[in-house]
């Protein structure tokens, strides 16, 4: 009887140890997952004259597709990026402007569908033959880590016109918000290149977006400055 008792106790002890191991693995996975989620959220402060707002980036990965959601006031942007950081689709939602529009790129055509400024919107726009980078703040840091410049195309958010842009990395390091960065100048191309440009700042350590300077409006519009929160 003693042998049986010891055998039963050993069995229960083995089961107990397995349960602890499984729970330990489970808690480890949950902890790692939680840390990953926290690391994927970033916050920025935007200042334009007397107007201040907070921008929040939430990023996750699903089946090799990067999903980035950005929120500023009532406006939300949903981006899907390929592994090479080109844009696959972009959705902008703003209830105050009665806008819920999605743009998808397929076979060199952009398909625009939804509501824009309280009007039904459906249109097909031919690509101009350059990569689509709708959120250049997210992609330019890594793309310019090993090259000087590149051209891309994106839609102007207020009128949905498709433009060819150029992003060029400056050779001299810059300091922005007390951080070591490199400066990227983004401008229009062709004749329009003389009329508008802006500056993006990326970390020299990990190529992440750090900040922005530019005028987003007509003459007399204050400069917009965006800084990452620490």
PyMOL commands that place a pseudoatom at each C-alpha (Angstrom):
pseudoatom trace, name=CA, resn=UNK, resi=1, chain=A, elem=C, hetatm=0, pos=[0.000, 0.000, 0.000]
pseudoatom trace, name=CA, resn=UNK, resi=2, chain=A, elem=C, hetatm=0, pos=[2.854, 2.379, 0.739]
pseudoatom trace, name=CA, resn=UNK, resi=3, chain=A, elem=C, hetatm=0, pos=[4.274, 1.862, -2.749]
pseudoatom trace, name=CA, resn=UNK, resi=4, chain=A, elem=C, hetatm=0, pos=[0.906, 2.606, -4.296]
pseudoatom trace, name=CA, resn=UNK, resi=5, chain=A, elem=C, hetatm=0, pos=[0.531, 5.731, -2.146]
pseudoatom trace, name=CA, resn=UNK, resi=6, chain=A, elem=C, hetatm=0, pos=[3.944, 6.992, -3.162]
pseudoatom trace, name=CA, resn=UNK, resi=7, chain=A, elem=C, hetatm=0, pos=[3.236, 6.186, -6.792]
pseudoatom trace, name=CA, resn=UNK, resi=8, chain=A, elem=C, hetatm=0, pos=[-0.026, 8.151, -6.686]
pseudoatom trace, name=CA, resn=UNK, resi=9, chain=A, elem=C, hetatm=0, pos=[1.701, 11.087, -5.007]
pseudoatom trace, name=CA, resn=UNK, resi=10, chain=A, elem=C, hetatm=0, pos=[4.456, 11.034, -7.625]
pseudoatom trace, name=CA, resn=UNK, resi=11, chain=A, elem=C, hetatm=0, pos=[1.836, 11.021, -10.358]
pseudoatom trace, name=CA, resn=UNK, resi=12, chain=A, elem=C, hetatm=0, pos=[0.030, 14.030, -8.866]
pseudoatom trace, name=CA, resn=UNK, resi=13, chain=A, elem=C, hetatm=0, pos=[3.329, 15.815, -8.356]
pseudoatom trace, name=CA, resn=UNK, resi=14, chain=A, elem=C, hetatm=0, pos=[4.226, 15.248, -12.009]
pseudoatom trace, name=CA, resn=UNK, resi=15, chain=A, elem=C, hetatm=0, pos=[0.824, 16.580, -13.139]
pseudoatom trace, name=CA, resn=UNK, resi=16, chain=A, elem=C, hetatm=0, pos=[1.194, 19.567, -10.827]
pseudoatom trace, name=CA, resn=UNK, resi=17, chain=A, elem=C, hetatm=0, pos=[4.644, 20.350, -12.258]
pseudoatom trace, name=CA, resn=UNK, resi=18, chain=A, elem=C, hetatm=0, pos=[3.307, 20.139, -15.802]
pseudoatom trace, name=CA, resn=UNK, resi=19, chain=A, elem=C, hetatm=0, pos=[0.477, 22.527, -14.919]
pseudoatom trace, name=CA, resn=UNK, resi=20, chain=A, elem=C, hetatm=0, pos=[2.981, 24.978, -13.460]
pseudoatom trace, name=CA, resn=UNK, resi=21, chain=A, elem=C, hetatm=0, pos=[5.127, 24.714, -16.578]
pseudoatom trace, name=CA, resn=UNK, resi=22, chain=A, elem=C, hetatm=0, pos=[2.147, 25.370, -18.844]
pseudoatom trace, name=CA, resn=UNK, resi=23, chain=A, elem=C, hetatm=0, pos=[1.023, 28.305, -16.700]
pseudoatom trace, name=CA, resn=UNK, resi=24, chain=A, elem=C, hetatm=0, pos=[4.562, 29.672, -16.715]
pseudoatom trace, name=CA, resn=UNK, resi=25, chain=A, elem=C, hetatm=0, pos=[4.689, 29.427, -20.505]
pseudoatom trace, name=CA, resn=UNK, resi=26, chain=A, elem=C, hetatm=0, pos=[1.221, 30.982, -20.783]
pseudoatom trace, name=CA, resn=UNK, resi=27, chain=A, elem=C, hetatm=0, pos=[2.126, 33.918, -18.538]
pseudoatom trace, name=CA, resn=UNK, resi=28, chain=A, elem=C, hetatm=0, pos=[5.403, 34.388, -20.423]
pseudoatom trace, name=CA, resn=UNK, resi=29, chain=A, elem=C, hetatm=0, pos=[3.556, 34.564, -23.766]
pseudoatom trace, name=CA, resn=UNK, resi=30, chain=A, elem=C, hetatm=0, pos=[0.926, 36.951, -22.375]
pseudoatom trace, name=CA, resn=UNK, resi=31, chain=A, elem=C, hetatm=0, pos=[3.627, 39.141, -20.865]
pseudoatom trace, name=CA, resn=UNK, resi=32, chain=A, elem=C, hetatm=0, pos=[5.573, 39.265, -24.135]
pseudoatom trace, name=CA, resn=UNK, resi=33, chain=A, elem=C, hetatm=0, pos=[2.413, 39.976, -26.102]
pseudoatom trace, name=CA, resn=UNK, resi=34, chain=A, elem=C, hetatm=0, pos=[1.430, 42.788, -23.718]
pseudoatom trace, name=CA, resn=UNK, resi=35, chain=A, elem=C, hetatm=0, pos=[4.893, 44.333, -23.911]
pseudoatom trace, name=CA, resn=UNK, resi=36, chain=A, elem=C, hetatm=0, pos=[4.795, 44.147, -27.695]
pseudoatom trace, name=CA, resn=UNK, resi=37, chain=A, elem=C, hetatm=0, pos=[1.420, 45.884, -27.840]
pseudoatom trace, name=CA, resn=UNK, resi=38, chain=A, elem=C, hetatm=0, pos=[2.655, 48.651, -25.526]
pseudoatom trace, name=CA, resn=UNK, resi=39, chain=A, elem=C, hetatm=0, pos=[5.794, 49.120, -27.617]
pseudoatom trace, name=CA, resn=UNK, resi=40, chain=A, elem=C, hetatm=0, pos=[3.700, 49.553, -30.756]
pseudoatom trace, name=CA, resn=UNK, resi=41, chain=A, elem=C, hetatm=0, pos=[1.842, 52.634, -29.521]
pseudoatom trace, name=CA, resn=UNK, resi=42, chain=A, elem=C, hetatm=0, pos=[3.451, 56.045, -29.973]
pseudoatom trace, name=CA, resn=UNK, resi=43, chain=A, elem=C, hetatm=0, pos=[2.233, 59.527, -29.077]
pseudoatom trace, name=CA, resn=UNK, resi=44, chain=A, elem=C, hetatm=0, pos=[3.043, 62.867, -30.687]
pseudoatom trace, name=CA, resn=UNK, resi=45, chain=A, elem=C, hetatm=0, pos=[2.173, 66.491, -29.946]
pseudoatom trace, name=CA, resn=UNK, resi=46, chain=A, elem=C, hetatm=0, pos=[1.126, 68.724, -32.843]
pseudoatom trace, name=CA, resn=UNK, resi=47, chain=A, elem=C, hetatm=0, pos=[1.242, 72.535, -32.533]
pseudoatom trace, name=CA, resn=UNK, resi=48, chain=A, elem=C, hetatm=0, pos=[-0.016, 74.930, -35.218]
pseudoatom trace, name=CA, resn=UNK, resi=49, chain=A, elem=C, hetatm=0, pos=[-0.188, 78.506, -33.939]
pseudoatom trace, name=CA, resn=UNK, resi=50, chain=A, elem=C, hetatm=0, pos=[-2.487, 78.386, -30.900]
pseudoatom trace, name=CA, resn=UNK, resi=51, chain=A, elem=C, hetatm=0, pos=[-3.921, 74.996, -31.822]
pseudoatom trace, name=CA, resn=UNK, resi=52, chain=A, elem=C, hetatm=0, pos=[-2.561, 71.956, -30.027]
pseudoatom trace, name=CA, resn=UNK, resi=53, chain=A, elem=C, hetatm=0, pos=[-3.532, 68.326, -30.457]
pseudoatom trace, name=CA, resn=UNK, resi=54, chain=A, elem=C, hetatm=0, pos=[-2.312, 64.823, -29.696]
pseudoatom trace, name=CA, resn=UNK, resi=55, chain=A, elem=C, hetatm=0, pos=[-1.586, 62.244, -32.387]
pseudoatom trace, name=CA, resn=UNK, resi=56, chain=A, elem=C, hetatm=0, pos=[-1.603, 58.557, -31.470]
pseudoatom trace, name=CA, resn=UNK, resi=57, chain=A, elem=C, hetatm=0, pos=[-0.101, 55.785, -33.583]
pseudoatom trace, name=CA, resn=UNK, resi=58, chain=A, elem=C, hetatm=0, pos=[-1.149, 52.171, -33.006]
pseudoatom trace, name=CA, resn=UNK, resi=59, chain=A, elem=C, hetatm=0, pos=[0.676, 49.533, -35.020]
pseudoatom trace, name=CA, resn=UNK, resi=60, chain=A, elem=C, hetatm=0, pos=[0.294, 45.787, -35.340]
pseudoatom trace, name=CA, resn=UNK, resi=61, chain=A, elem=C, hetatm=0, pos=[1.267, 43.068, -37.781]
pseudoatom trace, name=CA, resn=UNK, resi=62, chain=A, elem=C, hetatm=0, pos=[-1.018, 40.477, -39.332]
pseudoatom trace, name=CA, resn=UNK, resi=63, chain=A, elem=C, hetatm=0, pos=[0.106, 37.900, -41.909]
pseudoatom trace, name=CA, resn=UNK, resi=64, chain=A, elem=C, hetatm=0, pos=[3.157, 40.014, -42.809]
pseudoatom trace, name=CA, resn=UNK, resi=65, chain=A, elem=C, hetatm=0, pos=[0.956, 43.070, -43.400]
pseudoatom trace, name=CA, resn=UNK, resi=66, chain=A, elem=C, hetatm=0, pos=[1.649, 46.144, -41.245]
pseudoatom trace, name=CA, resn=UNK, resi=67, chain=A, elem=C, hetatm=0, pos=[-1.489, 47.816, -39.930]
pseudoatom trace, name=CA, resn=UNK, resi=68, chain=A, elem=C, hetatm=0, pos=[-1.152, 51.369, -38.650]
pseudoatom trace, name=CA, resn=UNK, resi=69, chain=A, elem=C, hetatm=0, pos=[-4.012, 53.368, -37.149]
pseudoatom trace, name=CA, resn=UNK, resi=70, chain=A, elem=C, hetatm=0, pos=[-3.457, 57.058, -36.417]
pseudoatom trace, name=CA, resn=UNK, resi=71, chain=A, elem=C, hetatm=0, pos=[-5.823, 59.286, -34.451]
pseudoatom trace, name=CA, resn=UNK, resi=72, chain=A, elem=C, hetatm=0, pos=[-5.878, 63.077, -34.192]
pseudoatom trace, name=CA, resn=UNK, resi=73, chain=A, elem=C, hetatm=0, pos=[-8.933, 64.761, -32.678]
pseudoatom trace, name=CA, resn=UNK, resi=74, chain=A, elem=C, hetatm=0, pos=[-11.970, 63.239, -34.458]
pseudoatom trace, name=CA, resn=UNK, resi=75, chain=A, elem=C, hetatm=0, pos=[-10.003, 62.027, -37.497]
pseudoatom trace, name=CA, resn=UNK, resi=76, chain=A, elem=C, hetatm=0, pos=[-8.763, 58.448, -37.798]
pseudoatom trace, name=CA, resn=UNK, resi=77, chain=A, elem=C, hetatm=0, pos=[-6.559, 57.036, -40.551]
pseudoatom trace, name=CA, resn=UNK, resi=78, chain=A, elem=C, hetatm=0, pos=[-6.227, 53.296, -41.192]
pseudoatom trace, name=CA, resn=UNK, resi=79, chain=A, elem=C, hetatm=0, pos=[-3.198, 52.216, -43.241]
pseudoatom trace, name=CA, resn=UNK, resi=80, chain=A, elem=C, hetatm=0, pos=[-2.139, 48.820, -44.543]
pseudoatom trace, name=CA, resn=UNK, resi=81, chain=A, elem=C, hetatm=0, pos=[1.523, 48.511, -45.592]
pseudoatom trace, name=CA, resn=UNK, resi=82, chain=A, elem=C, hetatm=0, pos=[3.377, 45.775, -47.445]
pseudoatom trace, name=CA, resn=UNK, resi=83, chain=A, elem=C, hetatm=0, pos=[6.606, 44.304, -45.954]
pseudoatom trace, name=CA, resn=UNK, resi=84, chain=A, elem=C, hetatm=0, pos=[8.515, 46.748, -48.215]
pseudoatom trace, name=CA, resn=UNK, resi=85, chain=A, elem=C, hetatm=0, pos=[6.557, 49.622, -46.539]
pseudoatom trace, name=CA, resn=UNK, resi=86, chain=A, elem=C, hetatm=0, pos=[4.537, 50.634, -49.613]
pseudoatom trace, name=CA, resn=UNK, resi=87, chain=A, elem=C, hetatm=0, pos=[0.895, 51.494, -48.959]
pseudoatom trace, name=CA, resn=UNK, resi=88, chain=A, elem=C, hetatm=0, pos=[-1.719, 48.891, -49.893]
pseudoatom trace, name=CA, resn=UNK, resi=89, chain=A, elem=C, hetatm=0, pos=[-4.801, 50.766, -48.691]
pseudoatom trace, name=CA, resn=UNK, resi=90, chain=A, elem=C, hetatm=0, pos=[-5.760, 53.885, -46.790]
pseudoatom trace, name=CA, resn=UNK, resi=91, chain=A, elem=C, hetatm=0, pos=[-9.016, 54.709, -45.052]
pseudoatom trace, name=CA, resn=UNK, resi=92, chain=A, elem=C, hetatm=0, pos=[-9.800, 58.118, -43.545]
pseudoatom trace, name=CA, resn=UNK, resi=93, chain=A, elem=C, hetatm=0, pos=[-12.735, 58.522, -41.179]
pseudoatom trace, name=CA, resn=UNK, resi=94, chain=A, elem=C, hetatm=0, pos=[-13.892, 61.882, -39.799]
pseudoatom trace, name=CA, resn=UNK, resi=95, chain=A, elem=C, hetatm=0, pos=[-17.493, 62.058, -38.499]
pseudoatom trace, name=CA, resn=UNK, resi=96, chain=A, elem=C, hetatm=0, pos=[-17.369, 65.852, -38.109]
pseudoatom trace, name=CA, resn=UNK, resi=97, chain=A, elem=C, hetatm=0, pos=[-16.669, 66.214, -41.839]
pseudoatom trace, name=CA, resn=UNK, resi=98, chain=A, elem=C, hetatm=0, pos=[-18.970, 63.327, -42.812]
pseudoatom trace, name=CA, resn=UNK, resi=99, chain=A, elem=C, hetatm=0, pos=[-16.035, 61.521, -44.378]
pseudoatom trace, name=CA, resn=UNK, resi=100, chain=A, elem=C, hetatm=0, pos=[-15.453, 57.781, -44.556]
pseudoatom trace, name=CA, resn=UNK, resi=101, chain=A, elem=C, hetatm=0, pos=[-13.335, 57.052, -47.619]
pseudoatom trace, name=CA, resn=UNK, resi=102, chain=A, elem=C, hetatm=0, pos=[-11.158, 54.086, -48.565]
pseudoatom trace, name=CA, resn=UNK, resi=103, chain=A, elem=C, hetatm=0, pos=[-8.468, 54.027, -51.258]
pseudoatom trace, name=CA, resn=UNK, resi=104, chain=A, elem=C, hetatm=0, pos=[-7.067, 50.698, -52.428]
pseudoatom trace, name=CA, resn=UNK, resi=105, chain=A, elem=C, hetatm=0, pos=[-4.293, 50.094, -54.953]
pseudoatom trace, name=CA, resn=UNK, resi=106, chain=A, elem=C, hetatm=0, pos=[-4.736, 47.156, -57.322]
pseudoatom trace, name=CA, resn=UNK, resi=107, chain=A, elem=C, hetatm=0, pos=[-3.037, 46.486, -60.689]
pseudoatom trace, name=CA, resn=UNK, resi=108, chain=A, elem=C, hetatm=0, pos=[-1.670, 50.061, -60.918]
pseudoatom trace, name=CA, resn=UNK, resi=109, chain=A, elem=C, hetatm=0, pos=[-5.109, 51.572, -60.323]
pseudoatom trace, name=CA, resn=UNK, resi=110, chain=A, elem=C, hetatm=0, pos=[-6.380, 53.370, -57.233]
pseudoatom trace, name=CA, resn=UNK, resi=111, chain=A, elem=C, hetatm=0, pos=[-9.982, 52.655, -56.312]
pseudoatom trace, name=CA, resn=UNK, resi=112, chain=A, elem=C, hetatm=0, pos=[-11.571, 55.425, -54.243]
pseudoatom trace, name=CA, resn=UNK, resi=113, chain=A, elem=C, hetatm=0, pos=[-14.899, 54.621, -52.610]
pseudoatom trace, name=CA, resn=UNK, resi=114, chain=A, elem=C, hetatm=0, pos=[-16.989, 55.985, -49.757]
pseudoatom trace, name=CA, resn=UNK, resi=115, chain=A, elem=C, hetatm=0, pos=[-18.123, 59.394, -48.565]
pseudoatom trace, name=CA, resn=UNK, resi=116, chain=A, elem=C, hetatm=0, pos=[-15.989, 62.526, -48.778]
pseudoatom trace, name=CA, resn=UNK, resi=117, chain=A, elem=C, hetatm=0, pos=[-17.159, 65.810, -47.189]
pseudoatom trace, name=CA, resn=UNK, resi=118, chain=A, elem=C, hetatm=0, pos=[-20.732, 64.517, -47.003]
pseudoatom trace, name=CA, resn=UNK, resi=119, chain=A, elem=C, hetatm=0, pos=[-20.792, 63.530, -50.681]
pseudoatom trace, name=CA, resn=UNK, resi=120, chain=A, elem=C, hetatm=0, pos=[-20.752, 60.013, -52.167]
pseudoatom trace, name=CA, resn=UNK, resi=121, chain=A, elem=C, hetatm=0, pos=[-17.381, 59.426, -53.797]
pseudoatom trace, name=CA, resn=UNK, resi=122, chain=A, elem=C, hetatm=0, pos=[-16.375, 56.760, -56.298]
pseudoatom trace, name=CA, resn=UNK, resi=123, chain=A, elem=C, hetatm=0, pos=[-13.430, 57.119, -58.633]
pseudoatom trace, name=CA, resn=UNK, resi=124, chain=A, elem=C, hetatm=0, pos=[-10.603, 55.212, -60.312]
pseudoatom trace, name=CA, resn=UNK, resi=125, chain=A, elem=C, hetatm=0, pos=[-7.218, 56.944, -60.603]
pseudoatom trace, name=CA, resn=UNK, resi=126, chain=A, elem=C, hetatm=0, pos=[-4.291, 55.579, -62.628]
pseudoatom trace, name=CA, resn=UNK, resi=127, chain=A, elem=C, hetatm=0, pos=[-1.004, 55.264, -60.744]
pseudoatom trace, name=CA, resn=UNK, resi=128, chain=A, elem=C, hetatm=0, pos=[1.787, 57.537, -61.983]
pseudoatom trace, name=CA, resn=UNK, resi=129, chain=A, elem=C, hetatm=0, pos=[4.250, 54.650, -61.783]
pseudoatom trace, name=CA, resn=UNK, resi=130, chain=A, elem=C, hetatm=0, pos=[5.883, 55.397, -58.429]
pseudoatom trace, name=CA, resn=UNK, resi=131, chain=A, elem=C, hetatm=0, pos=[5.523, 53.575, -55.091]
pseudoatom trace, name=CA, resn=UNK, resi=132, chain=A, elem=C, hetatm=0, pos=[2.582, 54.664, -52.957]
pseudoatom trace, name=CA, resn=UNK, resi=133, chain=A, elem=C, hetatm=0, pos=[3.610, 56.066, -49.563]
pseudoatom trace, name=CA, resn=UNK, resi=134, chain=A, elem=C, hetatm=0, pos=[0.530, 57.731, -48.094]
pseudoatom trace, name=CA, resn=UNK, resi=135, chain=A, elem=C, hetatm=0, pos=[2.138, 58.117, -44.659]
pseudoatom trace, name=CA, resn=UNK, resi=136, chain=A, elem=C, hetatm=0, pos=[5.716, 59.104, -45.450]
pseudoatom trace, name=CA, resn=UNK, resi=137, chain=A, elem=C, hetatm=0, pos=[6.424, 59.755, -41.771]
pseudoatom trace, name=CA, resn=UNK, resi=138, chain=A, elem=C, hetatm=0, pos=[6.135, 56.031, -41.144]
pseudoatom trace, name=CA, resn=UNK, resi=139, chain=A, elem=C, hetatm=0, pos=[8.163, 54.730, -44.088]
pseudoatom trace, name=CA, resn=UNK, resi=140, chain=A, elem=C, hetatm=0, pos=[10.829, 57.297, -45.026]
pseudoatom trace, name=CA, resn=UNK, resi=141, chain=A, elem=C, hetatm=0, pos=[13.099, 56.658, -42.045]
pseudoatom trace, name=CA, resn=UNK, resi=142, chain=A, elem=C, hetatm=0, pos=[13.858, 53.078, -43.001]
pseudoatom trace, name=CA, resn=UNK, resi=143, chain=A, elem=C, hetatm=0, pos=[13.724, 53.662, -46.750]
pseudoatom trace, name=CA, resn=UNK, resi=144, chain=A, elem=C, hetatm=0, pos=[16.372, 56.392, -46.557]
pseudoatom trace, name=CA, resn=UNK, resi=145, chain=A, elem=C, hetatm=0, pos=[18.630, 54.513, -44.150]
pseudoatom trace, name=CA, resn=UNK, resi=146, chain=A, elem=C, hetatm=0, pos=[20.793, 53.341, -47.066]
pseudoatom trace, name=CA, resn=UNK, resi=147, chain=A, elem=C, hetatm=0, pos=[20.027, 55.737, -49.909]
pseudoatom trace, name=CA, resn=UNK, resi=148, chain=A, elem=C, hetatm=0, pos=[19.904, 59.454, -50.595]
pseudoatom trace, name=CA, resn=UNK, resi=149, chain=A, elem=C, hetatm=0, pos=[16.438, 60.016, -52.057]
pseudoatom trace, name=CA, resn=UNK, resi=150, chain=A, elem=C, hetatm=0, pos=[13.419, 58.476, -53.758]
pseudoatom trace, name=CA, resn=UNK, resi=151, chain=A, elem=C, hetatm=0, pos=[10.239, 59.543, -55.522]
pseudoatom trace, name=CA, resn=UNK, resi=152, chain=A, elem=C, hetatm=0, pos=[6.809, 58.380, -54.475]
pseudoatom trace, name=CA, resn=UNK, resi=153, chain=A, elem=C, hetatm=0, pos=[3.165, 59.247, -54.937]
pseudoatom trace, name=CA, resn=UNK, resi=154, chain=A, elem=C, hetatm=0, pos=[0.450, 60.118, -52.465]
pseudoatom trace, name=CA, resn=UNK, resi=155, chain=A, elem=C, hetatm=0, pos=[-2.994, 61.700, -52.293]
pseudoatom trace, name=CA, resn=UNK, resi=156, chain=A, elem=C, hetatm=0, pos=[-3.492, 65.178, -50.922]
pseudoatom trace, name=CA, resn=UNK, resi=157, chain=A, elem=C, hetatm=0, pos=[-6.004, 64.621, -48.097]
pseudoatom trace, name=CA, resn=UNK, resi=158, chain=A, elem=C, hetatm=0, pos=[-8.109, 67.752, -48.609]
pseudoatom trace, name=CA, resn=UNK, resi=159, chain=A, elem=C, hetatm=0, pos=[-8.861, 67.320, -52.328]
pseudoatom trace, name=CA, resn=UNK, resi=160, chain=A, elem=C, hetatm=0, pos=[-7.757, 63.727, -53.099]
pseudoatom trace, name=CA, resn=UNK, resi=161, chain=A, elem=C, hetatm=0, pos=[-5.455, 64.816, -55.931]
pseudoatom trace, name=CA, resn=UNK, resi=162, chain=A, elem=C, hetatm=0, pos=[-2.594, 62.395, -56.664]
pseudoatom trace, name=CA, resn=UNK, resi=163, chain=A, elem=C, hetatm=0, pos=[0.866, 63.975, -56.578]
pseudoatom trace, name=CA, resn=UNK, resi=164, chain=A, elem=C, hetatm=0, pos=[4.417, 62.789, -57.228]
pseudoatom trace, name=CA, resn=UNK, resi=165, chain=A, elem=C, hetatm=0, pos=[6.677, 63.708, -54.313]
pseudoatom trace, name=CA, resn=UNK, resi=166, chain=A, elem=C, hetatm=0, pos=[10.384, 63.438, -53.571]
pseudoatom trace, name=CA, resn=UNK, resi=167, chain=A, elem=C, hetatm=0, pos=[11.971, 62.612, -50.213]
pseudoatom trace, name=CA, resn=UNK, resi=168, chain=A, elem=C, hetatm=0, pos=[15.650, 63.505, -49.842]
pseudoatom trace, name=CA, resn=UNK, resi=169, chain=A, elem=C, hetatm=0, pos=[17.881, 62.831, -46.858]
pseudoatom trace, name=CA, resn=UNK, resi=170, chain=A, elem=C, hetatm=0, pos=[20.165, 65.671, -45.792]
pseudoatom trace, name=CA, resn=UNK, resi=171, chain=A, elem=C, hetatm=0, pos=[23.811, 64.647, -45.344]
pseudoatom trace, name=CA, resn=UNK, resi=172, chain=A, elem=C, hetatm=0, pos=[24.419, 66.700, -42.173]
pseudoatom trace, name=CA, resn=UNK, resi=173, chain=A, elem=C, hetatm=0, pos=[22.970, 65.282, -38.900]
pseudoatom trace, name=CA, resn=UNK, resi=174, chain=A, elem=C, hetatm=0, pos=[20.453, 67.492, -37.123]
pseudoatom trace, name=CA, resn=UNK, resi=175, chain=A, elem=C, hetatm=0, pos=[19.210, 67.876, -33.563]
pseudoatom trace, name=CA, resn=UNK, resi=176, chain=A, elem=C, hetatm=0, pos=[15.446, 67.929, -33.078]
pseudoatom trace, name=CA, resn=UNK, resi=177, chain=A, elem=C, hetatm=0, pos=[13.648, 67.963, -29.738]
pseudoatom trace, name=CA, resn=UNK, resi=178, chain=A, elem=C, hetatm=0, pos=[17.025, 67.337, -28.042]
pseudoatom trace, name=CA, resn=UNK, resi=179, chain=A, elem=C, hetatm=0, pos=[17.518, 64.102, -29.996]
pseudoatom trace, name=CA, resn=UNK, resi=180, chain=A, elem=C, hetatm=0, pos=[20.069, 63.051, -32.605]
pseudoatom trace, name=CA, resn=UNK, resi=181, chain=A, elem=C, hetatm=0, pos=[18.240, 62.873, -35.923]
pseudoatom trace, name=CA, resn=UNK, resi=182, chain=A, elem=C, hetatm=0, pos=[18.667, 63.107, -39.650]
pseudoatom trace, name=CA, resn=UNK, resi=183, chain=A, elem=C, hetatm=0, pos=[16.562, 65.508, -41.655]
pseudoatom trace, name=CA, resn=UNK, resi=184, chain=A, elem=C, hetatm=0, pos=[14.470, 64.494, -44.661]
pseudoatom trace, name=CA, resn=UNK, resi=185, chain=A, elem=C, hetatm=0, pos=[13.145, 67.153, -46.998]
pseudoatom trace, name=CA, resn=UNK, resi=186, chain=A, elem=C, hetatm=0, pos=[9.899, 66.276, -48.746]
pseudoatom trace, name=CA, resn=UNK, resi=187, chain=A, elem=C, hetatm=0, pos=[8.771, 68.397, -51.683]
pseudoatom trace, name=CA, resn=UNK, resi=188, chain=A, elem=C, hetatm=0, pos=[6.617, 68.383, -54.769]
pseudoatom trace, name=CA, resn=UNK, resi=189, chain=A, elem=C, hetatm=0, pos=[8.268, 67.551, -58.080]
pseudoatom trace, name=CA, resn=UNK, resi=190, chain=A, elem=C, hetatm=0, pos=[8.562, 69.404, -61.374]
pseudoatom trace, name=CA, resn=UNK, resi=191, chain=A, elem=C, hetatm=0, pos=[7.537, 73.074, -61.527]
pseudoatom trace, name=CA, resn=UNK, resi=192, chain=A, elem=C, hetatm=0, pos=[5.644, 72.715, -58.234]
pseudoatom trace, name=CA, resn=UNK, resi=193, chain=A, elem=C, hetatm=0, pos=[8.874, 71.873, -56.366]
pseudoatom trace, name=CA, resn=UNK, resi=194, chain=A, elem=C, hetatm=0, pos=[9.522, 75.615, -55.888]
pseudoatom trace, name=CA, resn=UNK, resi=195, chain=A, elem=C, hetatm=0, pos=[6.218, 76.227, -54.118]
pseudoatom trace, name=CA, resn=UNK, resi=196, chain=A, elem=C, hetatm=0, pos=[6.107, 73.823, -51.174]
pseudoatom trace, name=CA, resn=UNK, resi=197, chain=A, elem=C, hetatm=0, pos=[8.328, 71.608, -49.033]
pseudoatom trace, name=CA, resn=UNK, resi=198, chain=A, elem=C, hetatm=0, pos=[8.478, 70.342, -45.458]
pseudoatom trace, name=CA, resn=UNK, resi=199, chain=A, elem=C, hetatm=0, pos=[10.939, 68.633, -43.120]
pseudoatom trace, name=CA, resn=UNK, resi=200, chain=A, elem=C, hetatm=0, pos=[10.726, 65.285, -41.345]
pseudoatom trace, name=CA, resn=UNK, resi=201, chain=A, elem=C, hetatm=0, pos=[13.100, 64.134, -38.607]
pseudoatom trace, name=CA, resn=UNK, resi=202, chain=A, elem=C, hetatm=0, pos=[14.091, 60.522, -37.921]
pseudoatom trace, name=CA, resn=UNK, resi=203, chain=A, elem=C, hetatm=0, pos=[16.130, 58.928, -35.155]
pseudoatom trace, name=CA, resn=UNK, resi=204, chain=A, elem=C, hetatm=0, pos=[19.721, 58.081, -36.114]
pseudoatom trace, name=CA, resn=UNK, resi=205, chain=A, elem=C, hetatm=0, pos=[19.478, 55.079, -33.780]
pseudoatom trace, name=CA, resn=UNK, resi=206, chain=A, elem=C, hetatm=0, pos=[16.378, 53.220, -34.994]
pseudoatom trace, name=CA, resn=UNK, resi=207, chain=A, elem=C, hetatm=0, pos=[15.086, 55.319, -37.970]
pseudoatom trace, name=CA, resn=UNK, resi=208, chain=A, elem=C, hetatm=0, pos=[11.782, 56.033, -36.214]
pseudoatom trace, name=CA, resn=UNK, resi=209, chain=A, elem=C, hetatm=0, pos=[9.852, 59.217, -36.923]
pseudoatom trace, name=CA, resn=UNK, resi=210, chain=A, elem=C, hetatm=0, pos=[10.712, 61.914, -34.366]
pseudoatom trace, name=CA, resn=UNK, resi=211, chain=A, elem=C, hetatm=0, pos=[9.166, 65.112, -35.672]
pseudoatom trace, name=CA, resn=UNK, resi=212, chain=A, elem=C, hetatm=0, pos=[7.956, 67.396, -38.451]
pseudoatom trace, name=CA, resn=UNK, resi=213, chain=A, elem=C, hetatm=0, pos=[8.074, 71.053, -39.518]
pseudoatom trace, name=CA, resn=UNK, resi=214, chain=A, elem=C, hetatm=0, pos=[6.000, 72.502, -42.336]
pseudoatom trace, name=CA, resn=UNK, resi=215, chain=A, elem=C, hetatm=0, pos=[3.240, 74.888, -43.383]
pseudoatom trace, name=CA, resn=UNK, resi=216, chain=A, elem=C, hetatm=0, pos=[0.053, 73.041, -44.255]
pseudoatom trace, name=CA, resn=UNK, resi=217, chain=A, elem=C, hetatm=0, pos=[-2.079, 75.747, -45.782]
pseudoatom trace, name=CA, resn=UNK, resi=218, chain=A, elem=C, hetatm=0, pos=[-2.156, 78.962, -47.756]
pseudoatom trace, name=CA, resn=UNK, resi=219, chain=A, elem=C, hetatm=0, pos=[-0.160, 82.164, -47.125]
pseudoatom trace, name=CA, resn=UNK, resi=220, chain=A, elem=C, hetatm=0, pos=[-0.336, 83.281, -43.509]
pseudoatom trace, name=CA, resn=UNK, resi=221, chain=A, elem=C, hetatm=0, pos=[-0.895, 79.768, -42.139]
pseudoatom trace, name=CA, resn=UNK, resi=222, chain=A, elem=C, hetatm=0, pos=[1.286, 79.142, -39.055]
pseudoatom trace, name=CA, resn=UNK, resi=223, chain=A, elem=C, hetatm=0, pos=[3.967, 76.485, -39.214]
pseudoatom trace, name=CA, resn=UNK, resi=224, chain=A, elem=C, hetatm=0, pos=[2.963, 73.068, -37.901]
pseudoatom trace, name=CA, resn=UNK, resi=225, chain=A, elem=C, hetatm=0, pos=[5.469, 71.405, -35.556]
pseudoatom trace, name=CA, resn=UNK, resi=226, chain=A, elem=C, hetatm=0, pos=[5.063, 67.783, -34.506]
pseudoatom trace, name=CA, resn=UNK, resi=227, chain=A, elem=C, hetatm=0, pos=[7.193, 66.220, -31.759]
pseudoatom trace, name=CA, resn=UNK, resi=228, chain=A, elem=C, hetatm=0, pos=[7.261, 62.675, -30.437]
pseudoatom trace, name=CA, resn=UNK, resi=229, chain=A, elem=C, hetatm=0, pos=[6.460, 62.292, -26.753]
pseudoatom trace, name=CA, resn=UNK, resi=230, chain=A, elem=C, hetatm=0, pos=[9.121, 60.674, -24.602]
for i in range(1, 230): cmd.bond("trace and resi %d" % i, "trace and resi %d" % (i + 1))
show_as sticks, trace
zoom trace
